[in-house]
């Protein structure tokens, strides 16, 4: 631990400073000596100093000046004031101004080492807190990917693993599965998280506009180019560029993109001067790029250049157990946005959502929840506000006795004359069986409160 701690000893008496430094170097601290206070302040401002030991009285620029200058630069820096016996009152004043402690001359080596050890422990603790805060922030970015299904847990772990790297990523998955959210989570867990995240749908622009959008253009590059434009690559410099629908990228643009990835520089339209860029590229597609390569519609070399790390996002129908969690999150979001008192989901609505295949994936679920929240007149989403496609799917499921869970759970089939109460009772029984009688987990699975579940258990005699 001590070898990682950087100590600066400031004393205009070189012999005193050197003696102090040697006592600390013997324990493995990285110690620098400076006899000129002005030079010392510059070192503090430009370097990574953890602990400063400074003499209080050093002529025109003294220890208090060092203290104030160091604290302005880094409030967490540890300052130890060294003073003669006649200046203890000043040393106490220094502690009140932010110094960790003080030592009196002549310095006792044992006391010196003990004081620096405590300061080093404080530095190490702050470092660990910062590391944990960064890890928490990284986790929070992937936790935006809601779901407890096995595939979602695996996806989050994969993102945590690849986010700190600079590898190019290709995200595949059906439309609406949340590929951009995956890209944002990757950026949020990377060292680039404080730099721009720039997204562009490549299928939304013509080839000529796309080139200008990606690489920028100079004034007069083409008709209408009345001013210089910074492209997405340059704007994302130091950060992440997310290119969605990469499978729709025209062949001529594929060549230019490959060159940018290889050379790490762009040339704005109308310019002959290349510009260096530092961008992590994340691409996404809902198309089969391997098939496009075989058909000659996508360059094989670009495919392999993009597919350094492959991330596949599962469709919602393959992780149906995540629907209640997603629905709960969306209800909270839209209830706040639209100032509605909605807090839960009627079991009949849960049944309808379980019966539905969600061809539009998470995007369709999100839109459906917003629609229901806007139309809902109570604190619970009820079947009367179900979108038409869910209502039709639920009716078909009951008619054919189809398993509504799609996740492998033992849902009892509904017959043609099943009432809403019967369906609700069946859903509660299913949830209780699946969660082995745990009411808290069963309520969460159903998307209702635990007290509501308790009332319904009593209502249907399911004790």
VEXDREN-2710 file (C-alpha; in Angstrom, 1 decimal):
% VEXDREN-2710
k/r/px/py/pz
1/UNK/0.0/0.0/0.0
2/UNK/2.6/2.6/0.9
3/UNK/4.4/2.3/-2.5
4/UNK/1.2/3.6/-4.2
5/UNK/1.1/6.7/-1.9
6/UNK/2.8/9.8/-3.2
7/UNK/4.3/12.2/-0.6
8/UNK/5.7/15.7/-1.1
9/UNK/7.9/17.1/1.6
10/UNK/8.3/20.9/1.5
11/UNK/10.9/22.6/3.7
12/UNK/13.4/25.4/2.8
13/UNK/15.9/23.6/5.0
14/UNK/17.1/20.9/2.7
15/UNK/18.7/18.8/5.4
16/UNK/15.5/18.6/7.4
17/UNK/13.5/17.8/4.3
18/UNK/15.9/15.1/3.2
19/UNK/15.9/13.5/6.6
20/UNK/12.1/13.4/6.7
21/UNK/12.0/12.0/3.2
22/UNK/14.4/9.2/4.0
23/UNK/12.4/8.1/7.1
24/UNK/9.4/7.6/4.8
25/UNK/11.2/6.1/1.9
26/UNK/12.4/3.4/4.1
27/UNK/8.7/2.3/4.4
28/UNK/8.2/2.3/0.7
29/UNK/6.4/5.6/0.2
30/UNK/7.1/7.5/-3.1
31/UNK/8.6/10.7/-1.7
32/UNK/9.6/13.9/-3.4
33/UNK/11.5/16.8/-1.7
34/UNK/11.1/20.4/-2.6
35/UNK/12.8/23.4/-0.9
36/UNK/11.1/26.1/-3.0
37/UNK/7.5/26.6/-1.9
38/UNK/6.5/28.1/-5.3
39/UNK/7.8/25.2/-7.2
40/UNK/6.2/22.9/-4.7
41/UNK/2.8/24.5/-5.4
42/UNK/3.2/24.0/-9.1
43/UNK/4.1/20.3/-8.4
44/UNK/0.9/19.9/-6.4
45/UNK/-1.2/21.5/-9.1
46/UNK/0.3/19.5/-12.0
47/UNK/1.0/16.2/-10.3
48/UNK/-0.9/13.4/-8.4
49/UNK/0.2/14.1/-4.8
50/UNK/-1.6/12.3/-2.0
51/UNK/0.1/13.7/1.1
52/UNK/2.0/17.0/1.7
53/UNK/4.3/17.6/4.6
54/UNK/5.1/21.2/4.7
55/UNK/7.0/23.5/7.1
56/UNK/4.8/26.2/8.5
57/UNK/7.4/29.1/8.3
58/UNK/9.3/29.4/5.0
59/UNK/9.7/33.1/4.3
60/UNK/7.4/34.9/1.9
61/UNK/5.4/31.9/1.0
62/UNK/4.7/29.7/4.0
63/UNK/2.8/26.6/5.0
64/UNK/-0.6/28.3/5.1
65/UNK/-0.2/29.4/1.5
66/UNK/0.7/25.8/0.6
67/UNK/-2.3/24.6/2.5
68/UNK/-4.7/27.0/0.8
69/UNK/-3.3/26.4/-2.7
70/UNK/-3.3/22.6/-2.3
71/UNK/-6.8/22.5/-1.0
72/UNK/-8.1/24.6/-3.9
73/UNK/-6.5/22.1/-6.3
74/UNK/-7.6/19.0/-4.5
75/UNK/-9.9/19.2/-1.4
76/UNK/-9.0/15.6/-0.5
77/UNK/-5.3/16.0/-0.3
78/UNK/-3.8/15.3/3.1
79/UNK/-1.7/18.1/4.6
80/UNK/0.6/17.6/7.6
81/UNK/1.9/20.9/9.0
82/UNK/5.5/20.9/10.5
83/UNK/6.2/23.6/13.1
84/UNK/8.5/24.7/15.8
85/UNK/7.4/24.7/19.5
86/UNK/6.7/28.4/19.4
87/UNK/4.1/28.2/16.6
88/UNK/1.7/25.5/17.9
89/UNK/-1.2/28.0/17.9
90/UNK/-0.5/28.6/14.2
91/UNK/-0.5/24.8/13.6
92/UNK/-3.8/24.5/15.3
93/UNK/-5.2/27.3/13.1
94/UNK/-3.8/25.3/10.1
95/UNK/-5.8/22.2/11.2
96/UNK/-8.9/24.4/11.4
97/UNK/-8.2/25.5/7.8
98/UNK/-8.0/21.9/6.6
99/UNK/-4.7/20.3/7.6
100/UNK/-4.9/16.7/8.8
101/UNK/-2.6/17.3/11.8
102/UNK/0.8/18.8/12.7
103/UNK/4.2/17.7/13.8
104/UNK/6.6/19.7/16.0
105/UNK/10.4/20.0/15.4
106/UNK/12.6/18.2/16.0
107/UNK/10.5/15.5/14.3
108/UNK/10.2/12.1/16.1
109/UNK/10.6/9.5/13.4
110/UNK/8.2/7.1/15.0
111/UNK/5.5/9.8/15.3
112/UNK/6.2/10.9/11.7
113/UNK/5.6/7.5/10.4
114/UNK/2.4/7.0/12.4
115/UNK/1.0/10.3/11.2
116/UNK/1.8/9.6/7.6
117/UNK/0.4/6.1/8.0
118/UNK/-3.0/7.5/9.1
119/UNK/-3.0/10.0/6.3
120/UNK/-2.2/7.2/3.8
121/UNK/-5.1/5.1/5.2
122/UNK/-7.4/8.1/4.6
123/UNK/-6.2/8.4/1.1
124/UNK/-6.6/4.7/0.4
125/UNK/-10.1/4.7/1.9
126/UNK/-11.1/7.6/-0.4
127/UNK/-9.7/5.8/-3.4
128/UNK/-11.7/2.7/-2.5
129/UNK/-14.8/4.8/-2.1
130/UNK/-14.3/6.3/-5.5
131/UNK/-13.7/2.8/-7.0
132/UNK/-16.9/1.5/-5.4
133/UNK/-18.8/4.6/-6.6
134/UNK/-17.6/4.0/-10.1
135/UNK/-18.5/0.3/-9.9
136/UNK/-22.0/1.3/-8.7
137/UNK/-22.4/3.8/-11.5
138/UNK/-21.3/1.0/-13.9
139/UNK/-23.8/-1.4/-12.4
140/UNK/-26.6/1.2/-12.5
141/UNK/-26.1/1.7/-16.2
142/UNK/-26.6/-2.1/-16.9
143/UNK/-29.4/-2.2/-14.3
144/UNK/-31.4/0.0/-16.8
145/UNK/-31.7/-3.3/-18.7
146/UNK/-34.6/-4.7/-16.7
147/UNK/-35.2/-8.4/-16.4
148/UNK/-34.5/-11.4/-14.2
149/UNK/-34.5/-13.9/-17.0
150/UNK/-31.4/-16.0/-17.6
151/UNK/-30.7/-14.3/-20.9
152/UNK/-31.0/-10.8/-19.4
153/UNK/-28.7/-11.7/-16.5
154/UNK/-26.2/-13.1/-19.0
155/UNK/-26.5/-9.9/-21.1
156/UNK/-25.7/-7.7/-18.1
157/UNK/-22.7/-9.7/-17.1
158/UNK/-21.4/-9.6/-20.7
159/UNK/-21.8/-5.8/-20.8
160/UNK/-19.9/-5.4/-17.5
161/UNK/-17.1/-7.5/-19.0
162/UNK/-16.8/-5.7/-22.3
163/UNK/-17.6/-2.1/-21.3
164/UNK/-14.2/-1.2/-20.0
165/UNK/-12.5/-2.2/-23.3
166/UNK/-12.2/-0.4/-26.5
167/UNK/-13.4/-3.3/-28.7
168/UNK/-15.9/-2.6/-31.5
169/UNK/-19.3/-4.2/-30.7
170/UNK/-22.0/-5.5/-33.0
171/UNK/-25.4/-5.7/-31.3
172/UNK/-28.0/-7.9/-33.0
173/UNK/-31.7/-8.5/-32.3
174/UNK/-35.2/-7.8/-33.5
175/UNK/-36.6/-4.3/-33.8
176/UNK/-37.7/-3.0/-30.5
177/UNK/-35.6/-5.2/-28.2
178/UNK/-33.5/-2.3/-26.8
179/UNK/-30.3/-2.4/-28.8
180/UNK/-29.6/1.3/-28.3
181/UNK/-30.2/0.8/-24.5
182/UNK/-27.5/-1.9/-24.6
183/UNK/-25.2/0.5/-26.4
184/UNK/-25.8/3.2/-23.8
185/UNK/-25.2/0.8/-21.0
186/UNK/-21.9/-0.3/-22.5
187/UNK/-20.9/3.4/-22.9
188/UNK/-22.0/4.1/-19.3
189/UNK/-19.8/1.4/-17.9
190/UNK/-16.7/2.4/-19.9
191/UNK/-13.9/4.9/-19.2
192/UNK/-15.5/7.0/-21.9
193/UNK/-18.7/7.5/-19.9
194/UNK/-18.0/11.2/-19.3
195/UNK/-17.5/11.8/-23.1
196/UNK/-20.3/12.0/-25.7
197/UNK/-22.6/9.1/-26.7
198/UNK/-23.7/9.9/-30.2
199/UNK/-26.4/7.8/-32.0
200/UNK/-27.3/7.7/-35.7
201/UNK/-29.8/5.6/-37.6
202/UNK/-28.0/5.0/-40.9
203/UNK/-31.1/3.8/-42.7
204/UNK/-32.8/7.2/-42.3
205/UNK/-30.5/9.2/-44.7
206/UNK/-29.6/9.1/-48.3
207/UNK/-25.9/8.1/-49.1
208/UNK/-24.9/11.7/-49.8
209/UNK/-26.5/13.1/-46.6
210/UNK/-25.1/10.2/-44.6
211/UNK/-21.5/10.9/-45.6
212/UNK/-21.9/14.5/-44.5
213/UNK/-23.7/13.4/-41.3
214/UNK/-20.9/11.0/-40.4
215/UNK/-17.8/12.9/-41.5
216/UNK/-19.0/16.5/-41.6
217/UNK/-18.3/18.9/-44.5
218/UNK/-16.5/22.2/-45.1
219/UNK/-18.2/25.3/-46.3
220/UNK/-18.9/25.2/-50.1
221/UNK/-18.4/21.4/-50.3
222/UNK/-21.7/21.1/-52.2
223/UNK/-24.8/23.2/-53.0
224/UNK/-26.4/24.4/-49.8
225/UNK/-23.2/23.9/-47.7
226/UNK/-23.2/27.5/-46.5
227/UNK/-21.1/26.7/-43.4
228/UNK/-18.8/24.1/-42.0
229/UNK/-20.5/21.1/-40.3
230/UNK/-19.0/18.8/-37.7
231/UNK/-19.9/15.2/-38.3
232/UNK/-21.0/12.6/-35.8
233/UNK/-17.5/11.0/-35.7
234/UNK/-15.9/14.3/-34.7
235/UNK/-18.7/15.1/-32.3
236/UNK/-18.2/11.7/-30.6
237/UNK/-14.4/12.1/-30.3
238/UNK/-13.3/10.5/-27.0
239/UNK/-16.7/8.9/-26.6
240/UNK/-18.9/6.3/-28.3
241/UNK/-20.6/6.4/-31.7
242/UNK/-23.7/4.2/-32.1
243/UNK/-24.7/3.3/-35.6
244/UNK/-28.1/1.7/-35.8
245/UNK/-29.4/-0.3/-38.7
246/UNK/-25.9/-0.9/-40.0
247/UNK/-27.2/-3.6/-42.3
248/UNK/-28.8/-0.8/-44.4
249/UNK/-25.5/1.0/-44.9
250/UNK/-24.9/1.5/-48.7
251/UNK/-21.8/-0.3/-50.1
252/UNK/-20.0/2.9/-50.9
253/UNK/-20.4/4.1/-47.4
254/UNK/-19.2/0.7/-46.1
255/UNK/-15.9/1.2/-47.8
256/UNK/-15.4/4.6/-46.2
257/UNK/-16.5/3.3/-42.8
258/UNK/-14.0/0.5/-43.0
259/UNK/-11.2/3.0/-43.8
260/UNK/-12.1/5.1/-40.8
261/UNK/-12.0/2.1/-38.5
262/UNK/-8.6/1.1/-39.9
263/UNK/-7.0/4.5/-40.0
264/UNK/-8.7/6.1/-37.1
265/UNK/-9.2/9.4/-39.0
266/UNK/-11.9/11.0/-41.1
267/UNK/-11.9/13.4/-44.0
268/UNK/-14.8/15.9/-44.1
269/UNK/-16.7/16.2/-47.4
270/UNK/-15.0/18.8/-49.6
271/UNK/-11.7/18.7/-47.6
272/UNK/-8.4/17.1/-48.3
273/UNK/-7.2/17.3/-44.7
274/UNK/-7.7/14.1/-42.6
275/UNK/-8.8/14.6/-39.0
276/UNK/-7.6/12.2/-36.2
277/UNK/-10.5/10.7/-34.1
278/UNK/-10.7/8.6/-31.0
279/UNK/-14.1/6.9/-31.1
280/UNK/-15.4/3.6/-30.0
281/UNK/-17.9/2.2/-32.5
282/UNK/-21.0/0.2/-31.5
283/UNK/-23.1/-0.9/-34.4
284/UNK/-26.5/-2.6/-34.3
285/UNK/-28.8/-4.4/-36.8
286/UNK/-32.0/-6.4/-36.9
287/UNK/-30.8/-8.1/-40.2
288/UNK/-28.7/-11.2/-40.7
289/UNK/-25.4/-9.7/-41.8
290/UNK/-23.9/-13.1/-42.6
291/UNK/-26.6/-13.6/-45.2
292/UNK/-26.1/-10.1/-46.6
293/UNK/-22.4/-10.9/-46.9
294/UNK/-23.2/-14.0/-48.9
295/UNK/-25.6/-12.0/-51.1
296/UNK/-22.9/-9.4/-51.8
297/UNK/-24.8/-6.7/-50.0
298/UNK/-22.5/-6.2/-47.1
299/UNK/-18.7/-6.3/-47.2
300/UNK/-17.2/-9.3/-45.5
301/UNK/-14.1/-7.3/-44.2
302/UNK/-16.4/-4.7/-42.6
303/UNK/-18.5/-7.4/-41.0
304/UNK/-15.5/-8.9/-39.3
305/UNK/-14.2/-5.5/-38.3
306/UNK/-17.5/-4.7/-36.7
307/UNK/-18.1/-8.1/-35.1
308/UNK/-15.2/-8.0/-32.7
309/UNK/-17.6/-8.6/-29.9
310/UNK/-21.1/-10.0/-30.7
311/UNK/-24.0/-9.1/-28.4
312/UNK/-27.4/-10.6/-29.1
313/UNK/-30.5/-9.2/-27.5
314/UNK/-33.3/-11.7/-27.0
315/UNK/-36.9/-10.9/-28.2
316/UNK/-39.4/-10.4/-25.4
317/UNK/-41.3/-13.6/-26.3
318/UNK/-38.3/-15.6/-25.2
319/UNK/-38.1/-13.9/-21.8
320/UNK/-41.8/-13.6/-20.9
321/UNK/-41.0/-13.7/-17.2
322/UNK/-39.5/-10.2/-17.6
323/UNK/-42.8/-8.7/-18.8
324/UNK/-44.2/-8.0/-15.3
325/UNK/-41.0/-6.3/-14.2
326/UNK/-40.8/-4.2/-17.4
327/UNK/-44.5/-3.3/-17.1
328/UNK/-44.1/-2.2/-13.5
329/UNK/-41.1/0.0/-14.4
330/UNK/-43.1/1.6/-17.3
331/UNK/-46.1/2.2/-15.1
332/UNK/-44.0/4.1/-12.7
333/UNK/-42.4/6.1/-15.5
334/UNK/-45.6/7.1/-17.2
335/UNK/-47.6/7.6/-14.1
336/UNK/-45.2/10.3/-13.1
337/UNK/-44.9/11.7/-16.6
338/UNK/-48.7/12.0/-17.1
339/UNK/-49.5/12.8/-13.4
340/UNK/-51.7/9.7/-13.1
341/UNK/-52.2/7.7/-9.8
342/UNK/-51.7/4.3/-11.4
343/UNK/-49.8/1.9/-9.2
344/UNK/-50.5/-1.6/-10.3
345/UNK/-52.0/-4.1/-12.8
346/UNK/-55.2/-6.0/-12.6
347/UNK/-54.6/-9.8/-13.0
348/UNK/-56.8/-9.8/-16.0
349/UNK/-54.4/-7.4/-17.7
350/UNK/-51.4/-9.6/-16.6
351/UNK/-53.1/-12.6/-18.2
352/UNK/-53.6/-10.7/-21.4
353/UNK/-50.0/-9.6/-21.5
354/UNK/-48.9/-13.2/-20.8
355/UNK/-51.0/-14.4/-23.7
356/UNK/-49.5/-12.0/-26.1
357/UNK/-46.4/-12.6/-28.3
358/UNK/-45.1/-9.0/-28.3
359/UNK/-43.9/-8.9/-31.9
360/UNK/-42.8/-5.3/-31.3
361/UNK/-40.8/-6.4/-28.3
362/UNK/-40.0/-4.0/-25.4
363/UNK/-40.9/-1.0/-27.5
364/UNK/-44.4/-2.3/-28.1
365/UNK/-44.8/-3.1/-24.4
366/UNK/-43.7/0.3/-23.4
367/UNK/-46.1/2.0/-25.8
368/UNK/-49.0/-0.3/-24.6
369/UNK/-48.3/0.6/-21.0
370/UNK/-48.2/4.3/-21.8
371/UNK/-51.5/4.0/-23.7
372/UNK/-53.2/2.2/-20.8
373/UNK/-51.8/4.6/-18.2
374/UNK/-53.2/7.6/-20.1
375/UNK/-56.6/6.0/-20.5
376/UNK/-56.8/4.5/-17.0
377/UNK/-59.3/6.0/-14.5
378/UNK/-58.2/4.2/-11.4
379/UNK/-55.0/3.2/-9.6
380/UNK/-54.8/-0.2/-11.3
381/UNK/-54.6/-0.9/-15.1
382/UNK/-57.8/-2.8/-15.9
383/UNK/-59.0/-4.8/-18.9
384/UNK/-61.2/-2.0/-20.2
385/UNK/-58.1/-0.1/-21.3
386/UNK/-56.3/-3.0/-22.9
387/UNK/-55.1/-2.1/-26.5
388/UNK/-57.0/-4.0/-29.2
389/UNK/-54.2/-6.4/-30.1
390/UNK/-53.8/-7.6/-26.5
391/UNK/-57.6/-7.9/-26.1
392/UNK/-57.8/-10.1/-29.2
393/UNK/-54.8/-12.2/-28.3
394/UNK/-56.2/-12.9/-24.8
395/UNK/-59.6/-13.9/-26.2
396/UNK/-58.0/-16.3/-28.6
397/UNK/-55.8/-17.8/-25.8
398/UNK/-58.9/-18.4/-23.7
399/UNK/-60.8/-20.0/-26.6
400/UNK/-58.0/-22.4/-27.5
401/UNK/-56.9/-23.1/-23.9
402/UNK/-53.4/-21.8/-24.7
403/UNK/-50.7/-21.6/-22.0
404/UNK/-50.5/-17.8/-21.4
405/UNK/-47.1/-17.8/-19.7
406/UNK/-44.8/-18.8/-22.6
407/UNK/-42.2/-19.2/-20.0
408/UNK/-42.8/-22.8/-19.1
409/UNK/-44.9/-22.2/-16.0
410/UNK/-48.0/-24.3/-15.4
411/UNK/-50.8/-21.9/-16.3
412/UNK/-54.2/-23.5/-16.3
413/UNK/-56.2/-23.2/-19.6
414/UNK/-59.2/-20.8/-19.6
415/UNK/-62.5/-22.0/-21.2
416/UNK/-64.9/-19.9/-23.3
417/UNK/-67.1/-19.0/-20.3
418/UNK/-64.2/-18.1/-17.9
419/UNK/-65.0/-14.9/-16.0
420/UNK/-62.5/-12.3/-15.1
421/UNK/-62.7/-13.4/-11.5
422/UNK/-62.0/-17.0/-12.5
423/UNK/-59.0/-15.9/-14.6
424/UNK/-57.8/-13.8/-11.7
425/UNK/-58.0/-16.7/-9.3
426/UNK/-56.2/-19.0/-11.7
427/UNK/-53.4/-16.4/-12.1
428/UNK/-53.0/-16.0/-8.4
429/UNK/-52.8/-19.8/-7.9
430/UNK/-50.3/-20.1/-10.6
431/UNK/-48.1/-17.3/-9.2
432/UNK/-48.3/-18.8/-5.7
433/UNK/-47.3/-22.3/-7.0
434/UNK/-44.5/-20.9/-9.1
435/UNK/-43.1/-18.9/-6.1
436/UNK/-43.7/-21.8/-3.7
437/UNK/-46.1/-19.9/-1.6
438/UNK/-44.0/-16.8/-1.2
439/UNK/-46.5/-14.0/-1.3
440/UNK/-44.0/-11.2/-1.8
441/UNK/-42.5/-12.8/-4.9
442/UNK/-46.0/-13.9/-6.1
443/UNK/-47.2/-10.3/-5.9
444/UNK/-44.2/-9.0/-7.8
445/UNK/-44.8/-11.6/-10.5
446/UNK/-48.4/-10.5/-10.8
447/UNK/-47.5/-6.8/-10.8
448/UNK/-49.6/-6.0/-7.8
449/UNK/-49.0/-5.0/-4.2
450/UNK/-48.6/-7.6/-1.5
451/UNK/-51.6/-6.2/0.5
452/UNK/-53.7/-6.4/-2.6
453/UNK/-52.6/-10.0/-3.1
454/UNK/-53.5/-10.8/0.5
455/UNK/-57.0/-9.4/0.1
456/UNK/-57.5/-11.5/-3.1
457/UNK/-56.2/-14.6/-1.4
458/UNK/-58.9/-14.1/1.3
459/UNK/-61.5/-13.3/-1.3
460/UNK/-61.0/-16.5/-3.2
461/UNK/-60.4/-18.7/-0.2
462/UNK/-56.8/-19.6/-1.2
463/UNK/-55.3/-19.7/2.3
END
